[in-house]
Amino acid sequence: MFDNKKLMIFVAFLLVMAFSAMAVNANQLFFAHQIDTSKYPEIVAKVNGDEISGQNLATATAIEKSKWDKIGNPQSDTVCESLALRQLIINKMIESEAKQNNISISSQEAYEKLKNVVNEIMSLSDNPGKEQFLSEIKTCGYNSVEEYLEDAKVTEAYKKLLVRTKVRNQFYKSVPEPTENDINAYIQDKQINDVDDESKKLIKNALYQAKKSKAWKDHVDLLINSGDYEILAPIDIGNVNTPKLDLKSLENNDIMVHPGIVDEKEQGK
């Protein structure tokens, strides 16, 4: 059985991947020799006037591929490339929404949040996730965690992540909570017996999370379908879907990261 603890471990693993990704993006000049950028033009897309470089896409594609490889569900270069470019475009659009709605976060606040989470990672002992994090920031040219934390480009990358999360959290406030009828309909549909008030509360929370996730996905799909962007490379982002996670393979995965670390969904609250 794939339980909540394993799910939190997976979520935490993705966070370590995200922090490693920030290290890669922050130090692209050092990392460039490991990534083939020759297949892309200098600029691969424009979003609301902002440019996405071939270097950015090559880096994001490598990170995307590494992520799926590490969780035991490898994807083709084409799928990873499409997923990476789609996410880069979505990120730009969400950052544009943040500007339009005066949603921001200071560099100092981003730095403090970054330091707190990295310190939590570093407080672990004999943990593969921690070792992976240390290995990947070293690969990106950082000689120490302190050097990583003091790189303004890392803070800027995390700042953008926090801003995008604030936009999403603000969006969530517009999603109505499940009604009593919604809860009762779910209980009847699933044929759940002996439902007390605490169980109803848990069901309501689960339904609300599902509603928010679907509403956000619909919003992001709308951005992709009607947003102001131009792709300058032969890459299809319209017909690519995020691969489904093979939970059974994850059960046997050796990745063990502190379950208290939270992912992007929880950052910036």
C-alpha positions in Angstrom: 0.0 0.0 0.0 1.3 3.5 -0.9 0.7 5.5 2.2 0.8 9.2 3.1 4.3 8.9 4.5 5.7 7.7 1.2 3.8 10.4 -0.6 5.4 13.0 1.6 8.8 11.5 1.0 8.1 11.8 -2.8 7.0 15.4 -2.4 10.1 16.2 -0.3 12.2 14.5 -3.0 10.7 16.8 -5.6 11.6 19.8 -3.4 15.3 18.6 -3.3 15.1 18.4 -7.1 13.7 21.9 -7.2 16.6 23.3 -5.1 19.1 21.4 -7.2 17.3 22.9 -10.3 17.8 26.4 -8.9 21.4 25.7 -8.4 21.7 24.6 -12.1 19.8 27.6 -13.4 21.7 30.0 -11.2 25.1 28.7 -12.4 24.4 27.9 -16.1 27.8 29.1 -17.3 29.5 26.5 -15.1 26.9 23.8 -16.0 26.7 24.6 -19.7 29.5 22.2 -20.7 27.4 19.3 -19.4 24.3 20.2 -21.5 24.0 20.1 -25.3 22.3 23.4 -26.4 23.2 23.1 -30.1 19.8 21.8 -31.1 18.0 25.0 -30.0 18.1 28.5 -31.4 19.3 31.3 -29.1 15.7 32.2 -28.2 13.1 29.4 -28.2 10.1 31.3 -27.1 8.7 34.8 -26.2 6.1 35.3 -23.5 4.5 38.7 -23.1 7.7 40.2 -24.5 10.0 38.2 -22.3 12.4 35.7 -23.9 13.2 32.1 -23.0 16.6 31.1 -24.2 17.8 27.9 -25.7 20.1 27.5 -22.7 17.2 27.8 -20.3 15.3 25.2 -22.2 18.2 22.8 -22.4 18.8 23.1 -18.7 15.1 22.7 -17.9 14.9 19.6 -20.1 17.9 18.0 -18.5 16.4 18.6 -15.1 13.0 17.3 -16.2 14.6 14.1 -17.6 16.7 13.6 -14.4 13.6 14.0 -12.2 11.7 11.2 -14.0 14.7 9.0 -14.1 15.3 9.3 -10.4 11.7 8.3 -9.5 11.9 5.2 -11.8 9.6 6.4 -14.6 12.0 7.6 -17.3 10.6 9.6 -20.2 11.8 10.3 -23.7 13.8 13.4 -24.6 10.9 14.6 -26.7 8.4 14.4 -23.8 10.8 16.0 -21.3 11.6 18.8 -23.8 7.9 19.5 -24.3 7.1 19.4 -20.6 10.1 21.7 -19.8 9.2 24.3 -22.4 5.5 24.2 -21.3 6.5 24.8 -17.7 8.9 27.6 -18.6 6.1 29.4 -20.5 3.6 28.8 -17.7 6.1 30.2 -15.2 6.5 33.4 -17.3 2.8 33.8 -17.6 2.2 33.4 -13.9 5.0 35.9 -13.1 3.2 38.3 -15.5 0.0 37.8 -13.5 1.9 38.6 -10.3 3.0 41.9 -11.7 -0.5 42.7 -12.9 -1.9 42.0 -9.4 1.0 43.6 -7.5 2.0 40.3 -5.9 5.6 40.3 -4.9 8.1 39.1 -2.3 11.3 40.8 -1.2 14.7 39.4 -1.9 15.4 39.3 1.9 12.2 37.3 2.6 13.1 34.9 -0.2 16.6 34.5 1.2 15.3 33.8 4.7 12.8 31.2 3.5 15.5 29.6 1.3 17.9 29.4 4.2 15.4 27.9 6.5 14.5 25.0 4.1 18.2 24.4 3.2 19.0 24.3 6.9 16.3 21.7 7.4 17.8 19.6 4.6 21.2 19.9 6.2 19.9 18.9 9.6 19.3 15.4 8.3 21.8 12.6 8.9 22.6 9.7 6.6 19.9 10.7 4.1 20.2 10.1 0.4 18.2 13.2 -0.4 20.6 15.3 1.5 23.6 13.6 -0.2 22.0 14.1 -3.6 21.4 17.8 -2.8 25.1 18.3 -1.8 26.3 16.4 -4.8 24.3 18.4 -7.3 25.1 21.8 -6.0 28.8 20.8 -6.1 28.3 19.7 -9.7 27.0 23.2 -10.4 30.2 24.7 -9.1 29.4 25.5 -5.5 32.1 24.5 -3.0 29.7 24.7 0.0 26.1 25.2 1.1 27.1 28.6 2.3 28.3 29.6 -1.2 25.1 28.3 -2.6 23.0 30.3 -0.2 25.0 33.5 -0.8 24.6 33.4 -4.6 22.1 36.1 -5.4 21.0 34.2 -8.5 19.8 31.3 -6.3 17.8 33.6 -4.1 16.3 35.2 -7.3 15.3 31.8 -8.6 13.6 30.9 -5.3 12.0 34.4 -5.1 10.3 33.7 -8.5 9.1 30.3 -7.2 7.6 31.9 -4.1 5.9 34.6 -6.2 4.3 32.0 -8.5 3.1 30.1 -5.4 1.6 33.3 -4.0 -0.3 33.8 -7.2 -1.6 30.2 -7.0 -2.6 30.6 -3.3 -4.4 33.8 -4.2 -6.2 32.0 -7.0 -7.3 29.3 -4.6 -9.2 31.8 -2.5 -11.6 32.2 -5.5 -12.5 28.5 -5.4 -15.7 27.8 -3.4 -15.6 25.3 -0.7 -17.6 22.0 -1.1 -21.2 22.3 0.1 -23.0 19.9 2.4 -24.7 18.5 -0.7 -21.3 17.9 -2.3 -20.1 16.0 0.8 -23.2 13.9 1.1 -23.2 13.1 -2.6 -19.6 11.9 -2.2 -20.5 9.8 0.8 -23.4 8.2 -1.0 -21.4 7.6 -4.2 -18.6 5.9 -2.3 -21.1 4.1 -0.1 -19.3 5.2 3.1 -21.1 4.1 6.3 -21.0 5.5 9.8 -19.6 8.9 8.9 -19.1 11.1 12.0 -18.3 14.9 12.0 -14.5 14.4 12.0 -14.8 12.1 8.9 -17.0 14.7 7.2 -14.4 17.3 7.9 -11.7 15.1 6.3 -13.9 14.4 3.3 -14.6 18.1 2.9 -10.9 19.0 3.0 -10.1 16.3 0.4 -12.8 17.5 -1.9 -11.7 21.1 -1.5 -8.1 20.2 -2.3 -9.3 18.3 -5.4 -11.5 21.3 -6.5 -8.6 23.7 -6.1 -6.2 21.5 -8.0 -8.7 21.1 -10.9 -9.5 24.8 -11.0 -5.8 25.7 -11.1 -5.1 23.1 -13.8 -8.0 24.6 -15.8 -6.6 28.1 -15.3 -3.1 27.0 -16.5 -4.6 25.2 -19.5 -6.4 28.4 -20.4 -3.1 30.3 -20.2 -1.5 27.8 -22.6 -4.5 27.8 -24.9 -5.0 31.6 -25.1 -1.9 33.2 -23.7 0.3 35.7 -25.5 3.4 33.7 -26.4 5.3 32.6 -29.4 7.3 29.4 -29.8 10.4 29.8 -32.0 11.5 26.1 -32.0 9.8 23.0 -33.5 8.4 21.8 -30.1 4.8 20.9 -29.4 3.5 21.8 -26.0 -0.2 21.5 -26.7 -0.4 17.7 -26.8 1.9 16.7 -24.0 0.6 15.5 -20.6 2.5 15.1 -17.4 3.2 11.3 -17.2 1.4 9.5 -14.4 3.5 8.5 -11.4 4.1 4.8 -11.0 3.4 4.6 -7.2 4.4 1.0 -7.0 7.8 1.7 -8.4 8.1 4.6 -5.9 7.4 2.2 -3.0 10.6 0.3 -3.8 12.6 3.5 -4.4 15.4 4.2 -2.0 14.8 7.9 -1.9 14.3 9.0 1.7 13.9 12.7 2.4 12.6 14.3 5.5 8.7 14.3 5.3 8.5 17.6 7.1 9.9 19.5 4.1 7.1 20.8 1.9 6.8 21.4 -1.8 6.0 24.5 -3.9 2.3 24.1 -3.2 3.0 25.0 0.5 5.7 27.6 0.0 4.8 31.3 0.2 1.8 30.9 2.4 
